[in-house]
């Protein structure tokens, strides 16, 4: 198990804050650990991110940038043929 150094953790936190403002999550290529889905089968994680993306868009509108996080996560974790 690798651990982030203090500087790397600060850089990650800064990128997260910036992404929340801009809605740009392109730098995030791996889905962060979600304790609701601890197993190898990530179908539930895929489904929840997909649902959360459209729920966020319906609640906050098309221009709400933080919804892009859910879009990025379901695009990374869900199989392309779905």
JOPEHU-V754242 format. One record per pair of residues at least 12 apart in sequence whose C-alpha atoms are under 7 Angstrom apart, sorted by the first residue. I is the first residue (numbers start at 1). J is the second residue. Records with the same first field share a line. If there is no record, write none. Layout:
I: J  J
//
This chain:
20: 66
22: 65
23: 65  66  68
25: 69  72
31: 73  77
46: 74  77  78
49: 70  73  74
50: 70  71  74
52: 70
53: 67  70  71
//
